[in-house]
Amino acid sequence: MFLSDSRKASLYKGVLSSASAAGLPRLRLELAERVTSPWSDFHEHGRPAALGRGPSANAAQHFAGAGHERDELERRFATHVAAWIESRANAVPEAAKVVFADPRFLGHLRTAVEAIRLEASIQRGEFSWMRPAELGAHPTIRAAFDAARARMATAG
């Protein structure tokens, strides 16, 4: 399972252990690997870039919006994360590929994953702040894990 936001992406490996008090197998997750955005300090933040250089240099200066730079850095990181997910998925092809991304980053990541034609379940979820024990007990994570296991059982 992969969790990502616009600054970091994490790979968690899951194992089903003996039944819990509710009678269901317990999902135990552990952090296997994490990557951070190499572009987080790419530009000086808070300083707009002046536009209007060249022949129109005498004209009034216009400044690029701060949101444009942030979107570009998120697109770059999404491409980086998609390649990282692909490399980890290729190492263990029988593993379920479930990706949760925070809402702002989800679109960029979906586009990047589709560009490399990686088959993965990409879902909305802001879980990067949770500890592994909390992740394994979360109903959304559990449902995604169970659905991925069921897909793998019918495919294999």
N, C-alpha and C positions, 0 to 999 in steps of 0.2 A: 504494500500500500504506500502511496506517495501523498504527501501533503505539501502544498506550496502556497506562498503568497508572493508579493512582488520583490521581496528581499531575500528569501531563503526557501529551499526545498529540502524535504526530508524523506528518506526511505525507511519504512518500518517493516519488519518481518513479523508475521503472525503465526502462532501455533495454538491449536485447540488443546486444552488440557482437560482434566477430569471434570465431571459435572459440578456445577455450582449449586448453591442452596435452592435455586429455582428449578433445578433439574436439567438445565441446559449446559452444554460444554462451555467452559470459560475461554474467551479469546484473550490470549496473552500476546501483547505487542512489545517489541523492543526496537529502539532506534538503531539502525544499521549504518546509516550514512547520511550526511547533510552537506549541501552545497549552498554557498551564499553568492549573491550577485556581485560579479567583478566590476559592475558599473555603478555601484552605489556611491562611489566618490569620483566618478568620471569627470564631472564638471563642478565648478564652484556653484553651489546652490545659493539661491537668493540674489544672484546677480543676473539680470536679464541681458541677453545678447542683442547688441544693436544691429538693426537691419538698415539698409539704405546705403551700403558702401558702393563704391564704384562710381559710375557716371552721375548718380543721384546723391552723391555724398554731401552736396551743398543743401539738399532738401532736409526737412525736419527729420530727426532720428525717430525711428519706430522700434519698438522693442518686442521681441518674441514673447509670447505668453509662457508662463511657467508650466502650464499643463502640457504643452507640446513636448518639452524635454522629458517630462516624467513618463508620458506615453511611449516615447521612443526607447527609453531605458527599460521600461517594462516589456516592450516587444523584443528587445535584444535578450533580456533574461528569459523570456518565455521560450525563445529558440534554443537557448542554452539548456534550459530545463528539459525540453522535449528530447534533445539529443542525449542528455544524461539518462532520462527515463528509458529511452530506446536501448542504450548500451547496457543498462541494468536488466532490462527485460530480456534482451538477447542472451545474457549470461545464464538465465534461468527461464527458458521458454515455457515451462509447465506452470509457472507461477501466475496467479491472477494479477491483472494489471488494473488497479483501481486508483484513481487520482482524484483528490479533493483539492480545490483551489478556492481562494477567497473570491468574493463576487467581482471585485475590481479587476483582478488578474485573470479570471476565468476565460474571458473572450480571447485575450492574447494567447493563453496557453492552448485553448482549443484550436485556434488557427495554426499555431506552430505544430501541434501534434498531427493535425490533418495534413499539413504540408509534407510530413515525412511518412504518412500513411501507416502510422502506428495504431494498432488495434488496442484501445484501452477505454475503460469506462471513466469518463471525466465528469465529475459532479461538483456542484456548488457546496462548499462547506468551509467555514472558517475555524479550523481545528488546530492550527499550527501552534497555538499557545498552550494546548493541553499536554499533560504528562501521559506517558504510555499506558499506565493503569487506567486513567480516565478515558483514553481513546478506546481501549478494548471493551469498556463497559457502556460506551455511548450507543444508543439504539440505531442511529444513522450509520455509524461505522459498522456495527454488527450486521445490519441488514444488507449493506453493500458487500461485506465479506461473505455472507451466506449466499447472496445472489451470484457472486463470482464463483463460489464453490459449486453451486448447482449448474452453472453454465459449463464449467470445466468437466463435471461428471457426465453431462449429456454429450459433450463434444468428444470425450475420450472413452 
